[in-house]
Amino acid sequence: MTPRPVLIAPHAALRRVCDPVEQFDGALGDLAMELLRAMYLAQGRGLAAPQIGVSQRIFVMDAGWKAGQPSPMVFVNPEIIAQSDQLVSLEEGCLSIPDHPVVVARPAWVDLRWNTLSGALQQARFDGFESACVQHERDHLDGILITDKEAA
């Protein structure tokens, strides 16, 4: 099965606030696999459901696969529950805004709580590049793009 194409800004689906996932079933697992295939195919490190036209609160990430073994992660209904006061500016790219990297200032670390594909709750701290990636993909679930956060 070929994954859906990644939507390009200014597509309206990229600006929608996504609905929480309520059904933890095979269809959700299929969506996660489709997101991962699309992310790897596009040479990305993260991809959120609205980027393929699905308005659900789920994203995938594999921040280090380009430098080593793949380590895919799936985040369902993610919430940032704590964050650093210190901001770090990094240049970010976005599969939905190709060839337009943007410098974005974000908290240096975040504590994230999310559901797994089976609905179990997870929590972890992310820092460095993983922190930026988690925040970037989480923003997509609220219709926020990197161009909205561009550092001055």
Backbone torsions as a table, in degrees:
resi	resn	phi	psi	omega
1	MET	NA	126.8	179.0
2	THR	-80.6	130.7	179.1
3	PRO	-67.5	155.2	175.1
4	ARG	-62.1	150.7	178.7
5	PRO	-70.1	153.2	175.5
6	VAL	-74.9	127.6	-179.8
7	LEU	-73.3	144.9	-178.3
8	ILE	-109.5	135.9	176.4
9	ALA	-59.7	139.3	17.3
10	PRO	-99.7	35.7	-178.9
11	HIS	-50.8	133.4	-175.5
12	ALA	-60.4	-31.7	-178.6
13	ALA	-62.4	-24.1	-179.6
14	LEU	-74.6	-11.9	-177.3
15	ARG	-105.1	0.3	-178.9
16	ARG	-82.5	144.7	169.8
17	VAL	-81.9	124.3	-173.4
18	CYS	-78.1	153.6	177.9
19	ASP	-81.6	145.6	175.1
20	PRO	-62.7	148.5	173.9
21	VAL	-77.9	129.7	179.1
22	GLU	-116.7	-23.9	-179.2
23	GLN	-104.9	115.5	177.5
24	PHE	-101.9	87.7	-172.7
25	ASP	-140.0	-170.7	-179.1
26	GLY	-61.6	-33.8	179.1
27	ALA	-63.6	-35.6	177.8
28	LEU	-68.0	-41.4	176.3
29	GLY	-61.9	-39.5	177.0
30	ASP	-63.5	-41.4	178.3
31	LEU	-62.9	-43.6	179.0
32	ALA	-60.8	-42.9	178.8
33	MET	-65.2	-38.5	178.0
34	GLU	-65.0	-41.5	177.3
35	LEU	-62.3	-44.4	179.7
36	LEU	-63.4	-45.0	178.5
37	ARG	-59.8	-44.9	-179.6
38	ALA	-64.4	-40.3	-179.9
39	MET	-62.7	-49.9	-179.3
40	TYR	-64.8	-41.0	179.8
41	LEU	-60.8	-37.8	-179.4
42	ALA	-85.8	1.6	179.7
43	GLN	65.2	32.4	179.4
44	GLY	-95.0	174.9	177.3
45	ARG	-115.4	-6.7	176.6
46	GLY	-160.6	155.1	177.6
47	LEU	-156.9	133.1	179.7
48	ALA	-106.1	150.5	-176.8
49	ALA	-51.7	-42.1	-179.5
50	PRO	-62.5	-20.2	179.4
51	GLN	-71.1	-14.2	172.1
52	ILE	-115.9	18.0	173.7
53	GLY	86.2	16.5	179.7
54	VAL	-110.2	119.9	-175.4
55	SER	-90.5	63.1	177.1
56	GLN	-129.8	152.4	-175.8
57	ARG	-84.5	78.2	177.6
58	ILE	-147.7	137.8	171.3
59	PHE	-142.4	162.3	177.8
60	VAL	-121.5	156.4	-179.8
61	MET	-152.3	143.5	169.2
62	ASP	-147.1	82.8	-170.6
63	ALA	-66.2	-25.8	-173.3
64	GLY	-113.9	6.3	-172.3
65	TRP	-62.1	-26.5	-178.7
66	LYS	-72.7	-20.4	-178.5
67	ALA	-106.0	-2.3	-177.5
68	GLY	-169.6	-149.4	-179.6
69	GLN	-72.7	142.2	175.2
70	PRO	-59.2	139.9	177.1
71	SER	-141.7	70.1	-175.0
72	PRO	-68.3	143.6	176.4
73	MET	-128.4	146.5	178.5
74	VAL	-122.8	130.6	-177.8
75	PHE	-121.7	117.5	179.3
76	VAL	-111.4	131.3	-179.3
77	ASN	52.3	49.1	-175.9
78	PRO	-71.5	142.7	176.6
79	GLU	-133.0	133.2	171.5
80	ILE	-82.3	119.5	-175.8
81	ILE	-105.9	-13.5	174.9
82	ALA	-160.5	155.1	179.1
83	GLN	-154.4	157.9	178.9
84	SER	-68.4	148.9	171.6
85	ASP	-79.6	-23.8	-179.7
86	GLN	-78.2	132.3	176.7
87	LEU	-100.0	145.4	176.9
88	VAL	-126.7	131.7	178.4
89	SER	-97.6	127.3	178.1
90	LEU	-134.1	150.7	172.7
91	GLU	-81.6	125.6	-178.5
92	GLU	-118.1	142.8	171.2
93	GLY	-107.8	164.6	179.9
94	CYS	-144.2	131.2	179.6
95	LEU	-62.8	-23.6	178.9
96	SER	-88.7	-6.1	176.0
97	ILE	-133.2	69.0	-172.9
98	PRO	-62.2	145.4	174.9
99	ASP	58.8	32.0	178.6
100	HIS	-141.4	69.5	177.8
101	PRO	-65.6	149.5	-176.2
102	VAL	-135.0	138.2	173.6
103	VAL	-83.4	124.3	-177.0
104	VAL	-126.1	134.6	174.7
105	ALA	-95.0	124.1	-178.6
106	ARG	-136.9	160.0	173.7
107	PRO	-54.9	141.1	-176.2
108	ALA	-62.9	-32.4	176.5
109	TRP	-143.5	156.6	173.6
110	VAL	-138.3	147.0	168.3
111	ASP	-99.0	125.8	-175.6
112	LEU	-118.2	138.9	171.9
113	ARG	-118.6	136.3	-178.7
114	TRP	-153.6	169.8	173.9
115	ASN	-98.8	149.4	170.2
116	THR	-82.9	178.5	178.2
117	LEU	-63.3	-22.7	177.8
118	SER	-91.0	-4.3	179.1
119	GLY	99.0	-6.8	179.8
120	ALA	-66.3	142.9	177.8
121	LEU	-80.7	139.7	176.0
122	GLN	-130.5	157.6	175.4
123	GLN	-149.9	139.4	178.2
124	ALA	-158.5	160.1	173.2
125	ARG	-99.3	136.7	176.8
126	PHE	-121.2	136.3	176.3
127	ASP	-136.5	176.2	-179.4
128	GLY	61.2	-142.5	-178.2
129	PHE	-62.1	-36.6	179.0
130	GLU	-61.4	-36.9	178.0
131	SER	-62.5	-46.6	178.8
132	ALA	-61.8	-40.9	-178.5
133	CYS	-65.5	-46.0	178.4
134	VAL	-59.5	-45.5	-178.8
135	GLN	-66.4	-39.9	179.1
136	HIS	-60.3	-50.4	-178.0
137	GLU	-68.5	-37.8	177.7
138	ARG	-62.7	-38.3	176.5
139	ASP	-57.5	-40.0	179.5
140	HIS	-55.7	-33.4	-178.0
141	LEU	-69.3	-17.0	176.9
142	ASP	-108.4	13.9	178.2
143	GLY	74.3	22.0	-177.5
144	ILE	-103.3	132.6	178.7
145	LEU	-111.1	161.3	-178.8
146	ILE	-61.0	-29.4	178.9
147	THR	-66.6	-18.9	175.9
148	ASP	-78.2	-19.0	-173.5
149	LYS	-114.2	7.9	-175.3
150	GLU	-50.9	128.5	179.6
151	ALA	-67.1	144.6	-178.9
152	ALA	-73.9	NA	NA
